[in-house]
Amino acid sequence: MYRISFQYMKHDSVIFRASWLLALCLLLIAFSLPAGAQEKGVYTVAKLSVSMKAKDAVTAKKRAMALAKRQALDTVFRRIIPFNSFDRLPDVKAAAIDDVLEGFSVRRERNSATRYLATLDFTFSAVGVRKLLSGKGLSITDQQTEPIAVLPVYIEKGKINHTGRDPWRSAWNGLDLAHAIVPVRLARAGPSFTMESLSGLLGGDVEAFVALRNKYKAEKLVLAIAEATADGQTLTTRLFGVDGVGSVTLARNEPVYKRDMKTSAKRAAGITLAVLEGRWKLVHSPAGVAGVDAAPTWLEVVVEFAGMRQWRDIRARLVKVPGVDGLDVKSLSARTAQVAFEFPGGAERLSKALTPHGLSLHGSTESLILRSN
């Protein structure tokens, strides 16, 4: 509940009293608006950089704005539909883009006689964007998740760079993290976070990871690690931690062209954010792997593990899988547990749903075995 009070001197002017009444009404309207009405969320694209060269400055700016609007709309499209549907995106005409564009703002801009450079923000109509996608049979997921914390770690010459000015952190700072399907809050490692600390985490030190989550007050924390190879031609990146889907451990290599680490880091960070968004959409989209129209199936599964600590970890991940309901531990020994639960669509769909959580299903329907990857 909001309490609003005004104190003002008595005034005979009708205009004076009306102005206060108008201000009160506007405040009440603002407080009564739902959160989604106060911010555009995934339909806003911020920090979009554009550069264009033409015969003169006016032409360069005109072409740059047209390109930027198209890129911004494409960003929104790719945020709200599954990655395996990108090839079905509509080819939208320039006039139609203008129809769904609600506004834009300029963060920075520079121009010369023949070039225009700018960093821009765009906001699109949610209804208009959905209409452009209608009739394509695309599954739309446009509700943002709870934010997660990402800790960028840049390894340089065998040590963690703590300056905060390295190309990897700069790349993350340049992303539009606030409007992603999975909003990101960047954390920063202090000097006490060493290579030994990192090795312990990657080696499976659960207590150290819990302590790190407590330090950053983040239940969902992902380490985004980047290190260039000795020859400087490849940037190796790795994700490790827990996001909105579950445990995540992924690695990839990004080629570094002409030793341009800044550009390579920017490209790798963008792909990493897209991976985090893609994991969420894979499981939580209306047409996700669980299958909203599938009938619940009662499954009995044998869970294999190395010890009680791993069993607790597997159980915690299993109950977070969307669709898993009514988990019942029928028996528990030092290395196995027999569990039963409901899941829509049966074993085949369960196998797909387990993958983002670092779990895998083996065997036949009559003898299912679940393990940690």
C-alpha positions as CSV (number, residue, x, y, z in Angstrom):
1,M,0.0,0.0,0.0
2,Y,1.3,3.5,-0.9
3,R,0.5,6.5,1.3
4,I,0.6,9.8,-0.4
5,S,0.3,13.1,1.4
6,F,0.5,16.7,0.2
7,Q,1.1,19.8,2.3
8,Y,0.5,23.1,0.7
9,M,-0.7,26.6,1.6
10,K,-4.3,27.5,0.9
11,H,-4.6,29.1,-2.5
12,D,-7.7,30.5,-4.1
13,S,-6.6,29.8,-7.6
14,V,-8.6,27.1,-9.4
15,I,-5.6,26.4,-11.6
16,F,-3.4,25.9,-8.6
17,R,-5.8,23.3,-7.0
18,A,-6.2,21.6,-10.3
19,S,-2.5,21.2,-10.8
20,W,-2.2,19.4,-7.5
21,L,-5.1,17.2,-8.3
22,L,-3.6,16.3,-11.6
23,A,-0.3,15.4,-10.0
24,L,-2.1,13.2,-7.5
25,C,-3.9,11.4,-10.2
26,L,-0.7,10.8,-12.2
27,L,1.0,9.3,-9.2
28,L,-1.9,7.0,-8.4
29,I,-2.0,5.8,-12.0
30,A,1.8,5.1,-11.9
31,F,1.5,3.2,-8.6
32,S,-1.4,1.1,-9.9
33,L,0.2,0.0,-13.1
34,P,1.4,-3.5,-13.2
35,A,5.2,-4.1,-13.4
36,G,5.0,-5.1,-17.1
37,A,3.3,-1.8,-17.9
38,Q,6.0,0.2,-16.3
39,E,8.9,-1.3,-18.3
40,K,8.9,-3.0,-21.7
41,G,11.2,-5.9,-20.8
42,V,12.1,-8.1,-23.7
43,Y,10.6,-5.7,-26.2
44,T,13.3,-3.1,-25.5
45,V,16.8,-3.4,-27.1
46,A,19.5,-1.2,-25.5
47,K,23.1,-0.6,-26.3
48,L,22.8,-1.4,-30.0
49,S,25.9,-0.1,-31.8
50,V,25.7,0.8,-35.5
51,S,28.3,2.2,-38.0
52,M,27.6,3.3,-41.5
53,K,29.6,4.9,-44.3
54,A,28.0,6.7,-47.3
55,K,28.6,9.5,-49.7
56,D,27.6,12.1,-47.1
57,A,26.6,12.3,-43.4
58,V,22.9,12.6,-44.0
59,T,22.8,9.4,-46.1
60,A,25.0,7.6,-43.7
61,K,22.7,8.4,-40.8
62,K,19.6,7.4,-42.7
63,R,21.0,4.1,-43.7
64,A,22.4,3.5,-40.2
65,M,19.0,4.1,-38.5
66,A,17.3,1.8,-41.0
67,L,19.8,-1.0,-40.3
68,A,19.7,-0.4,-36.5
69,K,15.9,-0.7,-36.4
70,R,16.0,-4.0,-38.3
71,Q,18.8,-5.4,-36.1
72,A,16.8,-4.4,-33.0
73,L,13.6,-6.1,-34.1
74,D,15.6,-9.2,-35.1
75,T,17.1,-9.2,-31.5
76,V,13.6,-9.1,-30.1
77,F,12.5,-12.0,-32.4
78,R,15.4,-14.1,-31.3
79,R,14.8,-13.4,-27.6
80,I,11.3,-14.6,-27.6
81,I,11.3,-17.7,-29.9
82,P,13.2,-21.0,-29.7
83,F,16.6,-21.1,-31.4
84,N,15.5,-23.9,-33.6
85,S,12.8,-21.6,-35.1
86,F,15.2,-18.8,-36.2
87,D,15.1,-20.0,-39.8
88,R,11.3,-19.3,-39.8
89,L,11.6,-15.6,-38.9
90,P,9.5,-13.4,-41.1
91,D,11.1,-11.0,-43.6
92,V,9.6,-7.7,-42.3
93,K,9.4,-4.6,-44.6
94,A,10.8,-1.3,-43.4
95,A,7.4,0.3,-43.1
96,A,6.1,-2.6,-40.9
97,I,9.1,-2.1,-38.6
98,D,8.2,1.5,-38.2
99,D,4.6,0.5,-37.4
100,V,5.7,-1.6,-34.4
101,L,8.4,0.8,-33.2
102,E,7.2,2.7,-30.2
103,G,10.3,4.9,-29.8
104,F,14.1,5.1,-29.7
105,S,16.8,7.1,-27.9
106,V,20.4,7.9,-28.6
107,R,23.0,7.1,-26.0
108,R,26.0,8.3,-28.0
109,E,26.6,9.3,-31.6
110,R,29.5,10.6,-33.7
111,N,29.6,11.5,-37.4
112,S,32.0,12.8,-40.0
113,A,31.5,13.9,-43.6
114,T,30.8,10.3,-44.7
115,R,30.4,8.2,-41.6
116,Y,27.8,7.9,-38.8
117,L,28.4,5.9,-35.5
118,A,25.9,5.6,-32.7
119,T,24.7,3.6,-29.7
120,L,21.0,3.4,-29.6
121,D,18.0,2.0,-27.6
122,F,14.7,0.9,-29.3
123,T,11.4,-0.1,-27.8
124,F,8.8,-2.0,-29.8
125,S,5.1,-2.7,-29.3
126,A,4.5,-6.1,-27.7
127,V,1.2,-6.5,-29.5
128,G,2.7,-5.4,-32.8
129,V,5.7,-7.8,-32.6
130,R,3.4,-10.8,-31.7
131,K,1.2,-9.9,-34.7
132,L,4.3,-10.0,-37.0
133,L,5.0,-13.5,-35.7
134,S,1.4,-14.7,-35.9
135,G,0.6,-17.3,-38.5
136,K,4.2,-18.7,-38.4
137,G,3.4,-21.4,-35.9
138,L,6.1,-20.1,-33.6
139,S,6.2,-20.6,-29.8
140,I,6.6,-17.3,-28.1
141,T,8.2,-16.9,-24.6
142,D,8.3,-13.2,-23.6
143,Q,8.1,-13.3,-19.8
144,Q,11.5,-12.6,-18.2
145,T,12.9,-14.9,-15.6
146,E,14.3,-13.9,-12.2
147,P,17.7,-12.3,-12.7
148,I,20.8,-14.5,-12.4
149,A,24.3,-13.5,-11.4
150,V,27.2,-14.0,-13.8
151,L,30.8,-13.7,-12.7
152,P,33.1,-13.0,-15.7
153,V,36.5,-14.5,-15.1
154,Y,39.3,-13.6,-17.5
155,I,42.5,-15.6,-17.3
156,E,45.6,-13.9,-18.6
157,K,49.1,-15.5,-18.5
158,G,48.0,-18.1,-16.0
159,K,46.4,-15.6,-13.6
160,I,43.0,-14.1,-13.1
161,N,42.7,-10.5,-14.3
162,H,41.2,-8.4,-11.4
163,T,41.5,-5.0,-13.0
164,G,37.8,-4.9,-14.3
165,R,39.1,-3.5,-17.6
166,D,39.9,-6.8,-19.4
167,P,38.2,-7.5,-22.8
168,W,36.0,-10.3,-21.4
169,R,34.3,-8.1,-18.7
170,S,34.1,-5.2,-21.1
171,A,32.3,-7.5,-23.5
172,W,29.7,-8.4,-20.9
173,N,29.3,-4.8,-19.9
174,G,28.5,-4.0,-23.5
175,L,25.6,-6.4,-23.7
176,D,21.9,-5.5,-23.0
177,L,21.7,-7.6,-19.9
178,A,18.6,-6.0,-18.4
179,H,16.2,-6.8,-21.2
180,A,17.2,-10.4,-21.9
181,I,14.8,-13.2,-21.3
182,V,17.2,-14.2,-18.6
183,P,18.3,-10.8,-17.0
184,V,21.9,-10.8,-15.8
185,R,23.5,-9.1,-12.9
186,L,27.3,-9.0,-13.2
187,A,29.4,-9.9,-10.2
188,R,33.0,-9.1,-9.8
189,A,35.7,-11.3,-8.3
190,G,38.1,-9.7,-5.8
191,P,41.8,-10.4,-5.4
192,S,41.1,-13.2,-3.0
193,F,39.6,-15.2,-5.9
194,T,42.6,-17.0,-7.3
195,M,43.4,-19.7,-9.8
196,E,43.4,-22.1,-6.8
197,S,39.9,-21.0,-5.9
198,L,38.7,-21.5,-9.5
199,S,40.3,-24.9,-9.8
200,G,38.6,-26.0,-6.6
201,L,35.2,-24.9,-7.9
202,L,35.7,-26.6,-11.3
203,G,36.9,-29.7,-9.5
204,G,33.6,-30.1,-7.7
205,D,34.1,-28.3,-4.4
206,V,30.4,-27.9,-3.5
207,E,31.0,-26.1,-0.3
208,A,33.2,-23.5,-2.0
209,F,30.5,-22.9,-4.6
210,V,27.8,-22.5,-1.9
211,A,30.1,-20.0,-0.1
212,L,30.5,-18.0,-3.4
213,R,26.7,-17.9,-3.9
214,N,26.3,-16.6,-0.4
215,K,29.0,-14.0,-0.9
216,Y,27.2,-12.6,-4.0
217,K,23.7,-13.2,-2.5
218,A,22.8,-15.2,-5.6
219,E,21.1,-18.5,-5.6
220,K,21.6,-18.7,-9.3
221,L,25.3,-18.0,-10.1
222,V,27.2,-18.8,-13.2
223,L,30.9,-18.4,-13.7
224,A,31.7,-17.3,-17.3
225,I,35.4,-18.1,-17.8
226,A,37.5,-17.0,-20.7
227,E,41.2,-17.6,-21.5
228,A,43.1,-17.2,-24.7
229,T,45.4,-20.0,-26.0
230,A,49.1,-19.4,-25.9
231,D,49.2,-18.5,-29.6
232,G,46.4,-16.0,-29.2
233,Q,44.4,-17.5,-32.0
234,T,41.6,-19.0,-29.9
235,L,39.5,-17.8,-27.0
236,T,38.3,-20.7,-24.8
237,T,35.1,-19.9,-22.9
238,R,33.4,-22.0,-20.2
239,L,30.2,-21.8,-18.3
240,F,30.0,-23.3,-14.8
241,G,27.3,-23.0,-12.1
242,V,23.6,-22.9,-11.7
243,D,21.2,-20.8,-13.8
244,G,17.4,-20.7,-13.9
245,V,17.2,-24.2,-15.4
246,G,19.7,-26.0,-13.2
247,S,23.4,-27.0,-13.3
248,V,25.3,-25.8,-16.3
249,T,28.7,-26.9,-17.5
250,L,29.5,-25.9,-21.1
251,A,32.7,-25.1,-23.0
252,R,33.4,-23.7,-26.5
253,N,36.2,-22.1,-28.5
254,E,35.9,-18.8,-30.3
255,P,38.5,-18.1,-33.1
256,V,40.4,-14.8,-32.7
257,Y,40.9,-13.1,-36.1
258,K,43.9,-10.8,-36.6
259,R,44.5,-11.0,-32.8
260,D,41.4,-8.8,-32.2
261,M,40.6,-10.1,-28.7
262,K,38.1,-7.3,-28.1
263,T,35.9,-8.3,-31.0
264,S,36.2,-12.0,-30.3
265,A,35.3,-11.5,-26.6
266,K,32.3,-9.5,-27.6
267,R,31.1,-12.2,-30.0
268,A,31.7,-14.9,-27.4
269,A,29.9,-13.1,-24.6
270,G,26.9,-12.6,-26.9
271,I,26.8,-16.3,-27.7
272,T,27.1,-17.1,-24.0
273,L,24.1,-15.0,-23.1
274,A,22.1,-16.6,-26.0
275,V,23.0,-20.0,-24.5
276,L,21.6,-19.0,-21.1
277,E,18.5,-17.7,-22.8
278,G,18.2,-20.8,-25.0
279,R,18.4,-23.1,-22.1
280,W,15.5,-21.3,-20.4
281,K,13.3,-21.3,-23.5
282,L,14.0,-24.9,-24.2
283,V,12.4,-26.0,-21.0
284,H,9.9,-23.2,-20.2
285,S,8.5,-22.2,-23.6
286,P,4.8,-23.1,-24.1
287,A,5.9,-25.8,-26.6
288,G,8.9,-26.9,-24.5
289,V,10.2,-30.4,-24.2
290,A,7.8,-31.3,-21.4
291,G,4.9,-30.9,-23.7
292,V,1.9,-29.0,-22.2
293,D,-0.6,-31.3,-23.8
294,A,1.1,-34.6,-22.8
295,A,-0.6,-36.8,-20.2
296,P,1.2,-37.3,-16.9
297,T,3.0,-40.7,-16.7
298,W,4.1,-42.5,-13.5
299,L,7.7,-43.5,-13.8
300,E,9.9,-45.6,-11.6
301,V,13.7,-44.9,-11.9
302,V,16.9,-46.2,-10.3
303,V,19.3,-43.3,-9.5
304,E,23.0,-44.2,-9.5
305,F,25.5,-42.1,-7.6
306,A,29.0,-42.2,-6.0
307,G,28.0,-41.1,-2.5
308,M,25.4,-39.3,-0.4
309,R,26.6,-35.9,-1.4
310,Q,26.1,-36.7,-5.0
311,W,22.7,-38.2,-4.3
312,R,21.5,-35.0,-2.6
313,D,22.8,-33.0,-5.5
314,I,21.0,-35.2,-8.1
315,R,17.8,-35.2,-6.1
316,A,17.9,-31.3,-5.8
317,R,18.4,-31.1,-9.6
318,L,15.7,-33.6,-10.4
319,V,12.9,-31.9,-8.4
320,K,13.7,-28.6,-10.3
321,V,13.0,-30.3,-13.7
322,P,9.7,-28.7,-14.9
323,G,7.0,-31.4,-15.0
324,V,8.5,-33.7,-12.4
325,D,5.8,-34.0,-9.7
326,G,5.3,-36.1,-6.6
327,L,8.8,-37.5,-6.2
328,D,8.8,-40.5,-3.9
329,V,12.0,-42.2,-2.7
330,K,11.0,-45.8,-2.3
331,S,14.5,-47.1,-1.2
332,L,17.9,-45.7,-0.6
333,S,21.3,-47.4,-0.3
334,A,24.9,-46.3,-0.4
335,R,25.1,-46.2,-4.2
336,T,21.5,-46.3,-5.6
337,A,18.0,-45.0,-4.9
338,Q,14.7,-46.2,-6.3
339,V,12.4,-43.2,-6.9
340,A,9.0,-42.7,-8.5
341,F,7.3,-39.6,-9.9
342,E,4.9,-38.3,-12.5
343,F,6.1,-36.6,-15.7
344,P,4.1,-35.5,-18.7
345,G,4.9,-37.5,-21.8
346,G,6.8,-40.4,-20.3
347,A,10.5,-41.5,-20.5
348,E,11.4,-40.1,-23.9
349,R,10.4,-36.6,-23.1
350,L,11.9,-36.9,-19.6
351,S,15.3,-37.7,-21.2
352,K,15.2,-34.5,-23.1
353,A,14.1,-32.4,-20.1
354,L,16.9,-33.8,-18.0
355,T,19.7,-32.7,-20.3
356,P,19.8,-29.0,-19.3
357,H,20.0,-30.1,-15.7
358,G,23.1,-32.2,-16.2
359,L,21.3,-35.5,-15.8
360,S,20.8,-38.4,-18.2
361,L,18.4,-41.3,-18.5
362,H,19.5,-44.8,-19.6
363,G,17.8,-48.2,-20.2
364,S,14.4,-49.2,-21.3
365,T,11.0,-48.1,-20.0
366,E,10.9,-51.2,-17.8
367,S,14.4,-50.5,-16.3
368,L,15.2,-46.8,-16.3
369,I,18.5,-45.6,-14.8
370,L,19.3,-41.9,-14.0
371,R,22.8,-40.6,-13.6
372,S,24.6,-37.3,-13.3
373,N,26.5,-36.3,-16.4
